[in-house]
Every structure is written in C-alpha cells, then in structure tokens.
Amino acid sequence: MTTIQEKSFKFALEIIILYKILKDHKEFIISQQLLKSGTSIWANIQEASAWQTKKDFLTKMAIASKEARETRYRLQLLDQSNLVSVDLKKYLSQIEEIIKILTKIVKTTAENLKNKPST
C-alpha cells in the first residue's frame, strides 16, 4: 500500500515535469502557482511527520489539504481555460485521491483530539 507521503512525493515530481511542459507551451503564471502549491503538499506532510503534539500534526496536515485543494483549482483552471493543449486528466485524478486521503486524516485527527487530551 502506498502511503500519503509516497503519493504526495510522486505527485510533486510529476508537477515539476508538468511545470516544464507548461513553460514550453508559454504558460508562465498559473504554472508557477501550480508548482508552488503542488510541491508544498509533500513538504507540509513531511513537517507533520515531525509533530511535537497532535495539534501540530493536525495543523500541518490541514495546510497540506489546503495546498492540495489549491493545486486542484489551478489544474482545473488550466484544463477548462484551454490555455494549453496538455492532457491534465491524470493529474486531476491524482490530486483527487490525495485530497480524499488528507481529508480523512484531518477529520480523524480532529475527532481524536476532541476525545483525548493533547500529547
């Protein structure tokens, strides 16, 4: 089974490649924003893995979730605007899966924090 760390790292690598493709298609603005949000998902998950408290873990995972949603938004903009002729279906599919996993992690952690004292 692939972990969220592995999925988000693989996705970050693919976003870097997509960024290069988009630049070759002369798309510079959205592609830069996509690069930042798409690679920061993994960075925030990595920070969460070094948590000192469960609240710290929850905060970093929530930020990763927000970055994933921002990434989805940028991918949808590129896809719907027809700015570039690049097939983005695989990226949209991957980010949906990452969002689902992160949402579940955030919800479960938040519920556990309500029911248990902080550690």
Residue pairs with C-beta under 8 A, 6 or more apart in sequence:
4 45
4 98
4 101
4 102
4 105
5 42
5 45
5 46
5 49
7 94
7 97
7 98
7 101
8 41
8 42
8 45
8 64
8 98
9 42
11 38
11 41
11 42
11 91
11 94
11 95
11 98
12 38
12 39
12 41
12 42
14 91
14 94
15 34
15 35
15 38
15 39
15 71
15 91
16 35
16 39
18 31
18 34
18 38
18 86
18 88
18 91
19 31
19 32
19 34
19 35
21 86
22 28
22 30
22 31
22 34
22 78
22 84
22 86
23 31
25 83
25 84
25 85
25 86
27 78
27 83
27 84
30 74
30 77
30 78
30 83
31 78
33 70
33 74
34 71
34 74
34 75
34 78
37 67
37 68
37 70
37 71
37 74
38 67
38 71
38 74
38 95
40 64
40 67
41 64
41 67
41 68
41 71
41 98
41 102
42 64
44 60
44 61
44 63
44 64
44 67
45 60
45 61
45 64
47 60
48 56
48 57
48 60
48 61
48 64
51 57
51 60
53 118
53 119
54 109
54 112
54 113
54 116
54 118
54 119
55 113
55 118
57 109
58 106
58 109
58 110
58 113
61 102
61 105
61 106
61 109
62 106
64 102
65 99
65 102
65 103
65 105
65 106
68 95
68 98
68 99
68 102
69 99
71 95
72 92
72 95
72 96
72 99
75 88
75 91
75 92
75 95
76 92
78 84
78 86
78 88
79 88
79 92
